[in-house]
Amino acid sequence: MSERKFLVQRLGLMDYEDALAVQKQTELAVRQRQQQDTLLLLEHPHVFTVGRRAGSGSILLDQEQLNRRGVTVFETNRGGKVTYHGLGQIVGYPIISLSPDREDVHRYVRDIEGVLIRVMSDFGIDAFRIEGLTGVHTTEGKIAAIGVHIARWVTTHGFALNVNTDLSYFDYIIACEGEPVISMEVLLGREVELQEVEDSIIEHFGEVFEMRPEEVTSAVEV
């Protein structure tokens, strides 16, 4: 049996709307088996994304205040409530087929958490799960949010890891269960190189999902 592989695309800074288009394009290609399983890694400009469980009062700024701070808002079909994406945060979108042997939504989310817990260990950060909550936590707060969508067992959306993130933007939303947030930069007392964290994510994603990264690219056609 041949080893399963996944494609890694490092997209750099990309508007959320453009990234959604890339996700949809990739999802279709993976579903039709025209492209192998793919992991997209990128950053977004300031944006609040609204999941299916978000209430109407989850964003605490009006439109004028959002405009003044340069924040856009997008409603999405992922699970979860409202979260923030911005510079210094690594967003990962695994677009993989869970068929035939991983058709379990809860296992998939736990596996994503497992990847990020291993990544944090690489940097000397003790991270863990909290029963009943989704995401990756530390004793100082939540360091990674997870919100996924699965259709025909092909995954979209994914995770957001606070590396050098400006955490003040989380004050403007009622995120998930309202738990405090933290970043690698705050915990380590230094700015962290994003590429180094991406390298760790790629390595541990391959370990947890039992796949090998075949190619790393930095550009994609939208």
BALOBA-1460 file (C-alpha; in Angstrom, 3 decimals):
// residues 222
<rec num="1" residu="m" x="0.000" y="0.000" z="0.000"/>
<rec num="2" residu="s" x="1.463" y="3.377" z="-1.025"/>
<rec num="3" residu="e" x="2.120" y="6.028" z="1.607"/>
<rec num="4" residu="r" x="-0.524" y="8.724" z="1.804"/>
<rec num="5" residu="k" x="0.773" y="12.219" z="1.136"/>
<rec num="6" residu="f" x="-0.471" y="15.768" z="1.590"/>
<rec num="7" residu="l" x="0.340" y="18.986" z="-0.198"/>
<rec num="8" residu="v" x="1.378" y="22.028" z="1.843"/>
<rec num="9" residu="q" x="0.697" y="25.534" z="0.521"/>
<rec num="10" residu="r" x="2.135" y="28.484" z="2.456"/>
<rec num="11" residu="l" x="0.050" y="31.397" z="1.231"/>
<rec num="12" residu="g" x="1.402" y="34.226" z="3.393"/>
<rec num="13" residu="l" x="-0.923" y="37.162" z="4.078"/>
<rec num="14" residu="m" x="-4.278" y="36.710" z="2.340"/>
<rec num="15" residu="d" x="-7.684" y="38.394" z="2.700"/>
<rec num="16" residu="y" x="-10.282" y="36.108" z="4.238"/>
<rec num="17" residu="e" x="-12.533" y="36.298" z="1.180"/>
<rec num="18" residu="d" x="-9.685" y="35.226" z="-1.120"/>
<rec num="19" residu="a" x="-8.797" y="32.390" z="1.244"/>
<rec num="20" residu="l" x="-12.408" y="31.174" z="1.170"/>
<rec num="21" residu="a" x="-12.197" y="31.025" z="-2.613"/>
<rec num="22" residu="v" x="-8.983" y="28.993" z="-2.395"/>
<rec num="23" residu="q" x="-10.617" y="26.649" z="0.117"/>
<rec num="24" residu="k" x="-13.639" y="26.063" z="-2.107"/>
<rec num="25" residu="q" x="-11.448" y="25.482" z="-5.154"/>
<rec num="26" residu="t" x="-9.240" y="23.057" z="-3.230"/>
<rec num="27" residu="e" x="-12.190" y="21.277" z="-1.610"/>
<rec num="28" residu="l" x="-13.695" y="20.535" z="-5.013"/>
<rec num="29" residu="a" x="-10.373" y="19.303" z="-6.382"/>
<rec num="30" residu="v" x="-9.806" y="17.019" z="-3.364"/>
<rec num="31" residu="r" x="-13.362" y="15.668" z="-3.515"/>
<rec num="32" residu="q" x="-12.990" y="14.890" z="-7.214"/>
<rec num="33" residu="r" x="-9.553" y="13.374" z="-6.548"/>
<rec num="34" residu="q" x="-7.904" y="15.867" z="-8.867"/>
<rec num="35" residu="q" x="-5.662" y="17.052" z="-6.011"/>
<rec num="36" residu="q" x="-4.239" y="15.265" z="-3.013"/>
<rec num="37" residu="d" x="-5.080" y="16.177" z="0.568"/>
<rec num="38" residu="t" x="-3.901" y="19.719" z="1.255"/>
<rec num="39" residu="l" x="-2.900" y="21.870" z="4.215"/>
<rec num="40" residu="l" x="-3.127" y="25.635" z="3.665"/>
<rec num="41" residu="l" x="-1.104" y="27.828" z="6.048"/>
<rec num="42" residu="l" x="-1.562" y="31.604" z="6.020"/>
<rec num="43" residu="e" x="-2.244" y="34.854" z="7.867"/>
<rec num="44" residu="h" x="-5.287" y="37.092" z="7.553"/>
<rec num="45" residu="p" x="-5.638" y="40.861" z="7.954"/>
<rec num="46" residu="h" x="-7.929" y="41.861" z="10.869"/>
<rec num="47" residu="v" x="-11.185" y="39.931" z="10.529"/>
<rec num="48" residu="f" x="-13.917" y="38.540" z="12.776"/>
<rec num="49" residu="t" x="-15.388" y="35.299" z="11.469"/>
<rec num="50" residu="v" x="-18.853" y="34.283" z="12.608"/>
<rec num="51" residu="g" x="-19.621" y="30.579" z="13.014"/>
<rec num="52" residu="r" x="-22.978" y="28.820" z="13.032"/>
<rec num="53" residu="r" x="-23.397" y="29.006" z="16.827"/>
<rec num="54" residu="a" x="-22.704" y="32.736" z="17.142"/>
<rec num="55" residu="g" x="-25.335" y="34.969" z="18.727"/>
<rec num="56" residu="s" x="-26.352" y="38.360" z="17.373"/>
<rec num="57" residu="g" x="-24.433" y="40.236" z="20.074"/>
<rec num="58" residu="s" x="-21.143" y="38.384" z="19.721"/>
<rec num="59" residu="i" x="-19.347" y="41.360" z="18.126"/>
<rec num="60" residu="l" x="-19.142" y="44.314" z="20.495"/>
<rec num="61" residu="l" x="-18.299" y="46.998" z="17.899"/>
<rec num="62" residu="d" x="-20.674" y="48.766" z="15.522"/>
<rec num="63" residu="q" x="-19.856" y="49.186" z="11.834"/>
<rec num="64" residu="e" x="-18.216" y="52.594" z="12.287"/>
<rec num="65" residu="q" x="-15.960" y="51.236" z="15.029"/>
<rec num="66" residu="l" x="-15.089" y="48.220" z="12.894"/>
<rec num="67" residu="n" x="-14.186" y="50.485" z="9.988"/>
<rec num="68" residu="r" x="-12.030" y="52.667" z="12.212"/>
<rec num="69" residu="r" x="-10.043" y="49.649" z="13.371"/>
<rec num="70" residu="g" x="-9.793" y="48.139" z="9.890"/>
<rec num="71" residu="v" x="-11.722" y="44.997" z="10.822"/>
<rec num="72" residu="t" x="-13.942" y="43.108" z="8.376"/>
<rec num="73" residu="v" x="-16.644" y="40.584" z="9.324"/>
<rec num="74" residu="f" x="-17.513" y="37.341" z="7.528"/>
<rec num="75" residu="e" x="-20.208" y="34.789" z="8.268"/>
<rec num="76" residu="t" x="-19.004" y="31.244" z="7.675"/>
<rec num="77" residu="n" x="-20.379" y="27.709" z="7.633"/>
<rec num="78" residu="r" x="-17.849" y="26.404" z="10.154"/>
<rec num="79" residu="g" x="-18.788" y="25.286" z="13.630"/>
<rec num="80" residu="g" x="-18.271" y="27.469" z="16.685"/>
<rec num="81" residu="k" x="-19.064" y="31.086" z="17.467"/>
<rec num="82" residu="v" x="-17.038" y="34.222" z="16.702"/>
<rec num="83" residu="t" x="-13.272" y="34.334" z="16.496"/>
<rec num="84" residu="y" x="-10.589" y="36.792" z="15.474"/>
<rec num="85" residu="h" x="-7.895" y="36.420" z="12.824"/>
<rec num="86" residu="g" x="-5.050" y="38.853" z="12.365"/>
<rec num="87" residu="l" x="-1.352" y="39.417" z="11.813"/>
<rec num="88" residu="g" x="0.992" y="37.215" z="13.784"/>
<rec num="89" residu="q" x="-1.546" y="34.396" z="13.902"/>
<rec num="90" residu="i" x="-1.079" y="31.213" z="11.891"/>
<rec num="91" residu="v" x="-4.307" y="29.984" z="10.338"/>
<rec num="92" residu="g" x="-4.397" y="26.426" z="9.063"/>
<rec num="93" residu="y" x="-6.996" y="25.031" z="6.691"/>
<rec num="94" residu="p" x="-6.658" y="21.250" z="6.297"/>
<rec num="95" residu="i" x="-8.630" y="20.164" z="3.247"/>
<rec num="96" residu="i" x="-8.452" y="16.412" z="3.474"/>
<rec num="97" residu="s" x="-10.664" y="13.432" z="2.831"/>
<rec num="98" residu="l" x="-11.524" y="11.513" z="5.994"/>
<rec num="99" residu="s" x="-12.749" y="8.540" z="3.949"/>
<rec num="100" residu="p" x="-12.600" y="5.676" z="4.329"/>
<rec num="101" residu="d" x="-10.868" y="5.137" z="7.662"/>
<rec num="102" residu="r" x="-11.247" y="8.429" z="9.598"/>
<rec num="103" residu="e" x="-14.975" y="9.171" z="9.262"/>
<rec num="104" residu="d" x="-15.384" y="10.543" z="12.773"/>
<rec num="105" residu="v" x="-15.904" y="14.278" z="13.327"/>
<rec num="106" residu="h" x="-14.932" y="14.225" z="17.005"/>
<rec num="107" residu="r" x="-11.785" y="12.256" z="16.279"/>
<rec num="108" residu="y" x="-10.841" y="14.748" z="13.588"/>
<rec num="109" residu="v" x="-11.151" y="17.722" z="15.957"/>
<rec num="110" residu="r" x="-9.211" y="15.864" z="18.664"/>
<rec num="111" residu="d" x="-6.506" y="15.075" z="16.098"/>
<rec num="112" residu="i" x="-6.160" y="18.767" z="15.170"/>
<rec num="113" residu="e" x="-5.852" y="19.564" z="18.868"/>
<rec num="114" residu="g" x="-3.232" y="16.838" z="19.145"/>
<rec num="115" residu="v" x="-1.180" y="18.352" z="16.328"/>
<rec num="116" residu="l" x="-1.134" y="21.763" z="18.009"/>
<rec num="117" residu="i" x="-0.347" y="20.341" z="21.444"/>
<rec num="118" residu="r" x="2.723" y="18.672" z="19.932"/>
<rec num="119" residu="v" x="3.698" y="21.950" z="18.268"/>
<rec num="120" residu="m" x="3.473" y="23.787" z="21.578"/>
<rec num="121" residu="s" x="5.661" y="21.125" z="23.184"/>
<rec num="122" residu="d" x="8.342" y="21.860" z="20.569"/>
<rec num="123" residu="f" x="8.489" y="25.405" z="21.950"/>
<rec num="124" residu="g" x="8.442" y="24.389" z="25.597"/>
<rec num="125" residu="i" x="4.790" y="25.346" z="26.142"/>
<rec num="126" residu="d" x="2.576" y="23.028" z="28.172"/>
<rec num="127" residu="a" x="-0.720" y="22.911" z="26.257"/>
<rec num="128" residu="f" x="-3.729" y="20.683" z="26.772"/>
<rec num="129" residu="r" x="-7.385" y="19.985" z="26.042"/>
<rec num="130" residu="i" x="-10.226" y="20.960" z="28.373"/>
<rec num="131" residu="e" x="-13.116" y="18.519" z="28.588"/>
<rec num="132" residu="g" x="-16.213" y="19.945" z="26.932"/>
<rec num="133" residu="l" x="-14.371" y="22.732" z="25.100"/>
<rec num="134" residu="t" x="-12.845" y="22.831" z="21.634"/>
<rec num="135" residu="g" x="-9.362" y="24.205" z="21.057"/>
<rec num="136" residu="v" x="-5.962" y="24.141" z="22.722"/>
<rec num="137" residu="h" x="-5.416" y="25.696" z="26.125"/>
<rec num="138" residu="t" x="-2.643" y="26.677" z="28.526"/>
<rec num="139" residu="t" x="-2.770" y="27.631" z="32.183"/>
<rec num="140" residu="e" x="-2.723" y="31.284" z="31.019"/>
<rec num="141" residu="g" x="-5.543" y="30.977" z="28.468"/>
<rec num="142" residu="k" x="-6.617" y="29.568" z="25.125"/>
<rec num="143" residu="i" x="-3.856" y="29.608" z="22.538"/>
<rec num="144" residu="a" x="-5.602" y="28.025" z="19.540"/>
<rec num="145" residu="a" x="-9.188" y="28.041" z="18.282"/>
<rec num="146" residu="i" x="-10.672" y="25.307" z="16.085"/>
<rec num="147" residu="g" x="-13.749" y="25.495" z="13.881"/>
<rec num="148" residu="v" x="-14.321" y="23.002" z="11.086"/>
<rec num="149" residu="h" x="-16.799" y="22.117" z="8.386"/>
<rec num="150" residu="i" x="-17.075" y="18.652" z="6.873"/>
<rec num="151" residu="a" x="-19.087" y="17.782" z="3.759"/>
<rec num="152" residu="r" x="-18.984" y="14.350" z="2.164"/>
<rec num="153" residu="w" x="-16.119" y="13.682" z="4.582"/>
<rec num="154" residu="v" x="-13.911" y="16.392" z="3.056"/>
<rec num="155" residu="t" x="-12.810" y="18.980" z="5.616"/>
<rec num="156" residu="t" x="-12.602" y="22.770" z="5.336"/>
<rec num="157" residu="h" x="-11.857" y="25.637" z="7.746"/>
<rec num="158" residu="g" x="-9.576" y="24.571" z="10.575"/>
<rec num="159" residu="f" x="-7.507" y="26.236" z="13.298"/>
<rec num="160" residu="a" x="-6.026" y="29.574" z="14.345"/>
<rec num="161" residu="l" x="-2.883" y="29.588" z="16.493"/>
<rec num="162" residu="n" x="-1.912" y="32.761" z="18.343"/>
<rec num="163" residu="v" x="1.808" y="33.205" z="17.756"/>
<rec num="164" residu="n" x="2.595" y="36.948" z="17.838"/>
<rec num="165" residu="t" x="-1.059" y="37.988" z="17.773"/>
<rec num="166" residu="d" x="-2.361" y="41.348" z="19.063"/>
<rec num="167" residu="l" x="-4.684" y="39.911" z="21.704"/>
<rec num="168" residu="s" x="-6.518" y="43.210" z="22.278"/>
<rec num="169" residu="y" x="-8.811" y="42.442" z="19.324"/>
<rec num="170" residu="f" x="-10.337" y="39.562" z="21.291"/>
<rec num="171" residu="d" x="-11.729" y="42.165" z="23.689"/>
<rec num="172" residu="y" x="-14.171" y="43.225" z="20.953"/>
<rec num="173" residu="i" x="-15.920" y="39.854" z="20.647"/>
<rec num="174" residu="i" x="-17.586" y="37.244" z="22.823"/>
<rec num="175" residu="a" x="-15.505" y="34.311" z="21.650"/>
<rec num="176" residu="c" x="-16.463" y="30.675" z="22.117"/>
<rec num="177" residu="e" x="-17.045" y="30.128" z="25.828"/>
<rec num="178" residu="g" x="-15.592" y="33.482" z="26.835"/>
<rec num="179" residu="e" x="-12.338" y="32.020" z="28.137"/>
<rec num="180" residu="p" x="-9.184" y="34.202" z="28.229"/>
<rec num="181" residu="v" x="-6.750" y="34.029" z="25.314"/>
<rec num="182" residu="i" x="-2.966" y="33.975" z="25.177"/>
<rec num="183" residu="s" x="-0.204" y="33.895" z="22.564"/>
<rec num="184" residu="m" x="3.132" y="32.132" z="22.192"/>
<rec num="185" residu="e" x="4.836" y="35.531" z="22.250"/>
<rec num="186" residu="v" x="3.388" y="36.390" z="25.668"/>
<rec num="187" residu="l" x="4.147" y="32.963" z="27.122"/>
<rec num="188" residu="l" x="7.724" y="32.885" z="25.834"/>
<rec num="189" residu="g" x="8.498" y="36.562" z="26.327"/>
<rec num="190" residu="r" x="9.764" y="36.958" z="22.772"/>
<rec num="191" residu="e" x="8.552" y="37.221" z="19.199"/>
<rec num="192" residu="v" x="8.404" y="33.838" z="17.507"/>
<rec num="193" residu="e" x="9.410" y="33.158" z="13.903"/>
<rec num="194" residu="l" x="6.240" y="32.138" z="12.016"/>
<rec num="195" residu="q" x="8.051" y="29.872" z="9.575"/>
<rec num="196" residu="e" x="9.528" y="27.897" z="12.452"/>
<rec num="197" residu="v" x="6.038" y="27.315" z="13.845"/>
<rec num="198" residu="e" x="4.718" y="26.381" z="10.385"/>
<rec num="199" residu="d" x="7.520" y="23.826" z="10.014"/>
<rec num="200" residu="s" x="6.490" y="22.252" z="13.321"/>
<rec num="201" residu="i" x="2.810" y="22.199" z="12.290"/>
<rec num="202" residu="i" x="3.659" y="20.441" z="9.026"/>
<rec num="203" residu="e" x="5.791" y="17.834" z="10.788"/>
<rec num="204" residu="h" x="3.221" y="16.985" z="13.449"/>
<rec num="205" residu="f" x="0.263" y="17.114" z="11.058"/>
<rec num="206" residu="g" x="2.002" y="14.396" z="9.086"/>
<rec num="207" residu="e" x="2.619" y="12.351" z="12.233"/>
<rec num="208" residu="v" x="-0.917" y="12.553" z="13.600"/>
<rec num="209" residu="f" x="-2.658" y="11.984" z="10.267"/>
<rec num="210" residu="e" x="-0.096" y="9.412" z="9.108"/>
<rec num="211" residu="m" x="0.745" y="11.260" z="5.915"/>
<rec num="212" residu="r" x="3.906" y="12.717" z="4.436"/>
<rec num="213" residu="p" x="4.228" y="16.285" z="3.089"/>
<rec num="214" residu="e" x="5.107" y="15.946" z="-0.575"/>
<rec num="215" residu="e" x="5.603" y="19.553" z="-1.613"/>
<rec num="216" residu="v" x="5.717" y="22.992" z="-0.073"/>
<rec num="217" residu="t" x="4.651" y="25.912" z="-2.252"/>
<rec num="218" residu="s" x="4.191" y="29.603" z="-1.639"/>
<rec num="219" residu="a" x="1.736" y="30.588" z="-4.358"/>
<rec num="220" residu="v" x="-1.690" y="29.554" z="-5.546"/>
<rec num="221" residu="e" x="-3.988" y="30.698" z="-8.340"/>
<rec num="222" residu="v" x="-7.309" y="32.123" z="-7.146"/>
